[in-house]
Amino acid sequence: MHIRNGVWPTMITPFTESNRIDYASLEKLIEWYIRNGADGLFAVCQSSEMFDLTLEERVSLAAFVKQKAMGRVPVIASGHISDRLEEQVSELRAMAETGIDALVLLTNRLAAKEESDEVWKKNLESVLSQLPEDIQLGLYECPHPYKRLLSPELLKWCSDSGRFAFLKDTSCDVSMIKAKLEAVRGSRLKLFNANSATLLESLRLGAAGFSGVMANFHPHLYARLIQIWEDKPEEAERLADFLSIASLFEK
């Protein structure tokens, strides 16, 4: 599966009054995302409340989104939230079996906050050896329970493995994004920016698109920005300014 450029909303999960996943509303939400220009769906992530869902709920959520998308857009998901690597592997394998188009690994689950990049690499190698070789992988710099940003060198190491095609970057730093893009240039790994304020500049540098929580508010505007940033620079600047201001509502 080719990771499309464009808008990949980090999906939210609707719940019933009894605190169950509201699948009827979720189906309507999937249609809304697609109708409003989503190029792909990130189905199980922090915005989806994955840290408060059971493994059964996470797996069911991913499978449902994949089924209802009906091939119109690709679906990716994460969902490994445990501290122990052995349990994470079980979670990731279960998620892979749902038929999603790519399995996304959380960068902060592969090593503790105080542990080095060498420990992170060793743990990632162990996890990769236990995952199906035919499933496409991604990386997500998830802010919870702590944010672990990948250095350009570490990202290149991941890219050189040939197994990764997606990065949800949460650095909010244009210079860091530029260095990451240069590190993986020519590879199949694509960087998607989660930050509205730096999005336009990151597109100019070679980012593939937007994957952030604000696509739950107005995905069509992010889709418009990605469509016009090269050919209509003045409109793109105005739209980017609006999206930057609007993103303050995320808090």
C-alpha positions in Angstrom: 0.0 0.0 0.0 1.3 3.4 -1.0 1.0 6.0 1.7 -0.8 8.9 0.1 0.2 12.5 0.5 -2.5 14.7 2.1 -4.6 14.8 5.2 -4.7 12.0 7.7 -6.9 12.9 10.7 -6.1 11.4 14.0 -9.6 10.1 14.6 -11.7 10.7 17.7 -13.9 8.0 19.1 -17.6 8.7 19.9 -19.0 7.0 22.9 -22.5 6.1 24.1 -23.9 7.3 27.4 -23.0 3.9 28.9 -19.3 4.6 27.9 -19.2 2.1 25.0 -17.9 2.8 21.6 -20.8 4.3 19.6 -20.3 2.5 16.3 -23.3 4.0 14.6 -21.9 7.5 15.2 -18.4 6.3 14.3 -19.7 5.1 10.9 -21.2 8.6 10.3 -17.9 10.1 11.3 -15.9 8.0 8.9 -18.2 9.2 6.1 -17.7 12.8 7.2 -13.9 12.5 7.1 -13.9 11.1 3.6 -16.5 13.6 2.3 -14.3 16.4 3.7 -11.1 15.5 2.0 -9.3 13.0 4.2 -6.7 11.0 2.2 -6.3 8.4 4.9 -7.5 7.7 8.5 -5.4 7.2 11.6 -7.9 5.1 13.5 -6.3 4.2 16.8 -4.1 6.9 18.4 -4.1 9.3 21.3 -7.0 11.3 19.9 -9.0 8.1 19.8 -8.6 7.6 23.6 -6.4 4.5 23.0 -4.8 4.7 26.5 -8.3 4.3 28.0 -9.5 1.5 25.8 -9.0 -2.2 26.3 -7.1 -4.2 23.7 -10.4 -5.7 22.6 -11.8 -2.3 22.1 -8.7 -1.0 20.2 -8.7 -4.0 17.9 -12.5 -3.7 17.3 -12.1 0.0 16.6 -9.4 -0.5 14.0 -11.2 -3.3 12.3 -14.5 -1.4 12.1 -12.8 1.7 10.5 -11.0 -0.5 8.0 -14.2 -2.2 7.1 -16.4 0.9 6.7 -13.7 2.8 4.8 -14.3 0.1 2.1 -11.0 0.8 0.4 -11.8 4.4 -0.4 -9.0 5.6 1.8 -6.3 3.6 3.6 -6.5 3.1 7.3 -3.6 3.0 9.8 -3.6 2.3 13.5 -1.4 2.0 16.6 -2.6 0.8 19.9 0.4 -0.7 21.8 0.2 1.0 25.2 1.8 -1.5 27.6 5.1 -0.9 29.3 6.6 -4.3 28.8 7.8 -5.1 25.2 6.4 -8.6 25.3 2.9 -7.3 25.9 3.4 -4.6 23.2 4.2 -7.3 20.7 1.0 -9.1 21.5 -0.9 -5.8 21.1 0.7 -5.0 17.8 0.2 -8.5 16.4 -3.5 -8.3 17.3 -3.8 -4.9 15.6 -2.0 -6.2 12.5 -4.5 -9.0 12.1 -7.4 -6.4 11.7 -6.3 -5.8 8.0 -5.2 -2.2 8.5 -3.0 -0.8 5.8 -0.1 0.1 8.1 0.8 -0.5 11.7 2.1 2.5 13.6 4.6 2.2 16.5 4.7 4.8 19.3 8.2 6.1 19.7 7.8 6.6 23.5 6.8 2.9 24.1 10.1 1.5 22.8 12.3 3.0 25.6 11.9 4.8 28.9 12.3 8.5 29.0 15.8 8.3 30.6 17.0 5.5 28.3 19.3 6.1 25.3 18.7 5.9 21.6 20.8 2.7 21.6 18.4 1.1 24.0 15.5 2.3 21.8 17.1 0.8 18.6 17.7 -2.5 20.4 14.1 -2.7 21.6 12.8 -1.8 18.1 14.9 -4.5 16.5 13.4 -7.0 18.9 9.9 -5.8 18.2 10.4 -5.8 14.4 11.7 -9.4 14.5 8.3 -10.5 16.0 6.0 -8.6 13.7 4.7 -9.9 10.3 7.2 -8.9 7.6 4.5 -8.1 5.1 2.8 -5.3 7.0 3.8 -1.7 6.4 4.9 0.2 9.4 4.8 3.8 10.7 6.1 5.9 13.6 4.2 8.3 15.8 5.9 10.8 18.2 3.0 10.5 20.6 3.0 13.2 23.4 1.7 10.8 26.1 3.0 9.6 28.5 6.1 11.5 27.4 7.2 12.8 24.0 10.1 11.1 22.4 11.2 12.9 19.3 13.4 11.0 16.8 16.7 12.6 15.7 17.3 12.8 12.0 20.0 10.1 12.4 17.7 7.7 14.2 14.9 8.3 11.7 17.4 7.5 8.8 18.3 4.3 10.6 14.6 3.4 10.7 14.2 4.4 7.0 17.2 2.3 6.0 15.5 -0.8 7.4 13.0 -0.5 4.5 10.0 -1.3 6.8 8.7 2.2 7.5 6.6 4.4 5.3 5.0 6.9 7.7 6.1 9.4 10.4 3.7 11.6 12.4 6.1 14.3 13.4 5.2 16.3 16.6 8.4 18.3 16.9 6.6 21.6 15.9 10.1 22.7 14.8 10.8 23.7 11.2 14.6 23.2 11.5 14.1 19.7 13.0 11.5 18.8 10.3 14.0 20.0 7.6 16.7 17.9 9.0 14.5 14.8 9.2 13.3 15.3 5.6 16.9 15.6 4.4 17.8 12.4 6.3 15.2 10.3 4.6 15.2 11.9 1.2 14.9 9.3 -1.6 13.4 6.7 0.8 9.8 5.5 1.0 9.3 7.1 4.4 7.0 10.1 4.4 6.8 12.8 7.1 3.4 14.1 8.1 3.3 17.2 10.3 1.0 17.4 13.3 1.5 21.1 13.8 -0.7 23.7 12.1 1.6 26.7 12.6 4.6 25.0 10.8 2.6 23.1 8.2 2.9 25.4 5.2 6.7 25.7 5.6 7.0 22.0 6.1 5.1 21.4 2.8 7.6 23.6 1.1 10.4 21.6 2.5 8.9 18.3 1.3 6.5 17.1 4.0 3.8 14.8 2.7 0.9 16.3 4.5 -0.9 16.9 7.8 -1.8 14.4 10.5 -3.1 16.1 13.5 -6.0 16.6 15.9 -7.2 19.8 14.1 -8.3 17.7 11.1 -11.2 16.7 13.4 -12.5 20.3 13.1 -12.0 21.3 9.4 -10.2 18.7 7.3 -11.4 20.3 4.1 -9.4 23.4 4.9 -6.2 21.3 5.4 -7.0 19.5 2.2 -7.4 22.9 0.4 -4.0 24.1 1.7 -2.2 21.0 0.5 -3.9 21.3 -2.9 -3.0 25.0 -3.4 0.3 25.7 -1.6 2.4 25.6 -4.8 0.1 27.2 -7.3 -1.7 29.8 -5.2 0.9 31.0 -2.7 -1.0 34.1 -1.5 -4.2 32.2 -0.8 -2.1 29.5 0.9 -0.5 32.0 3.2 -3.9 33.4 4.3 -5.3 30.0 4.8 -2.2 28.9 6.8 -2.5 31.9 9.0 -6.1 31.1 9.7 -5.3 27.5 10.5 -2.5 28.5 12.8 -4.9 30.8 14.8 -7.7 28.2 14.8 -5.4 25.5 16.1 -5.2 27.4 19.4 -8.7 26.0 20.1 -7.0 22.5 20.4 -6.2 23.5 24.0 
